Amino acid sequence: MKIAILVLHFPPKGQAGTEIATYFLAEHLARRGHIVHVITSLDEGLPDESYEKGFYIHRIPLIKIRIFGMLLYWRAIIRTIRKIDPDLVHAQSLVSGMPALISKKLLKIPYAVWGQGSDVYLPDGFIKLTSKMVIKNADSAIALTDDMKKVMQKIYHRDIVVVPNGINIADQLDKPDMKDEAAHGKSILYVGRLESVKGVQYLIRAMKRVHDKIPDARLIIIGDGKERDMLEALSIQLGIQKYVQIGGEVPHEKVLSFMQQADVFVLPSLSEGFPMVIIEALACGLPIVASRVGGVPEIITNDTNGYLVEAKDAETIANKIILLLQDEKLRKKISDNNKQLVKKYTWENVIVELERLYQLSIK
C-alpha cells in the first residue's frame, strides 16, 4: 500500500512525542513493505526531499502568517499528495486533518485521522472550527486512549478506534545498569517541553521538599520552552538551584541514556493525551509519578507502575517521590512490573491494527 503521512513537525527538529512516534510509524510501515511518504513542514538546514529508513520525506515551507500561511501550506500539501498519488492519507493529528479532508474531496483519496493529544484536548480556535469536519469525514478515526476517544466523540459522535502509540522496546530493555548513586545520589527525571501546560513549576516546588528529606537527591529536567527562565528563577528562589539541572533539548537517543541513569520519572502535566515519554520510562523500568489527567490513568496504576497525583499538587508529588527514593524494594518491584507492562505497546502490534483500519478505509 502507498501511504502519505501528514504531520506538522518531524525529526530531527521536532522531538516531541507525536514527532518521535511518527518517525517510528513511518519506519515500521516501510519495514512491512508499504511505500511511505511523510509530508511535513520545512525546517532550516534540512532538504526539501530526502529518503531514510525506507521512507520518503517531503518538507514544505510554512509561512508564519496565521491562517493565510496555513492555507498556503495546505495547498502545497495537496499538490504533493496529488503527485504521490497514495492509496491512503494518514493525518497524524486533527491539526493535519484538513488537507487530508480536502484531498479526499478533490482527489477521491480516503484518509485516516489519529488524534494525538493537545490537538484534541487543547485545540486553538482554528482547529476547533475544523476538527468536527475532519473527524466526520474520515474513513477511519483513531484515538490514543479511551479518554481521548470520548473527547473526540463529543466533537463528532461516530465510531472511533483506540490504538496507542508504539515503542521500540529493544532500545530500552536489557540495557546495562548505568546508575552511579555513590557519585550522584538519587535522581528524579522530567522530559518534555517547558511550557505552562506541563506543570514543571510544581515539580520544582516539590523538589524543595524532596531535598529537605533527601539532601543528595537531584532533579534533571530535559527540554526547553517559554518557561525555562522562570523555572530557573524559581529554583534559585527556593534555594535548590544546585540540585536542579535544566539540560535543554537533547537528541532522542540521549534522552534514553538519561532514563537509564534515573531513579524516578515525573510528569506533572496539567493536560496530556497519551504521553510517549511515559511509555519510554516504563520500558526503562522507571517508577512513574504523574498527574491524573487525560490518558495517563489508562497507563499507570497506583502501587503497581508508580503513582497518580492531582495536577498542581506539589506536596503529593514530593511525598510520592520521597516514598520511592527511600524504598529500594518498592522501586525494584515497580521497575519489574513496568518492564512487563510495556511489552503490550510494541510497534509490531500497533502496525497490525493500523493495517486493518487502512484496509477498511480504502474499500
Beta strands, then each sheet from edge to edge (+ up, - down):
strand 1: 2-6
strand 2: 35-41
strand 3: 49-52
strand 4: 55-60
strand 5: 88-91
strand 6: 111-114
strand 7: 140-143
strand 8: 161-162
strand 9: 187-191
strand 10: 218-222
strand 11: 244-246
strand 12: 264-267
strand 13: 288-291
strand 14: 306-309
sheet 1: 3+ 4- 2- 1- 5- 6- 7- 8-
sheet 2: 11+ 10+ 9+ 12+ 13+ 14+
end
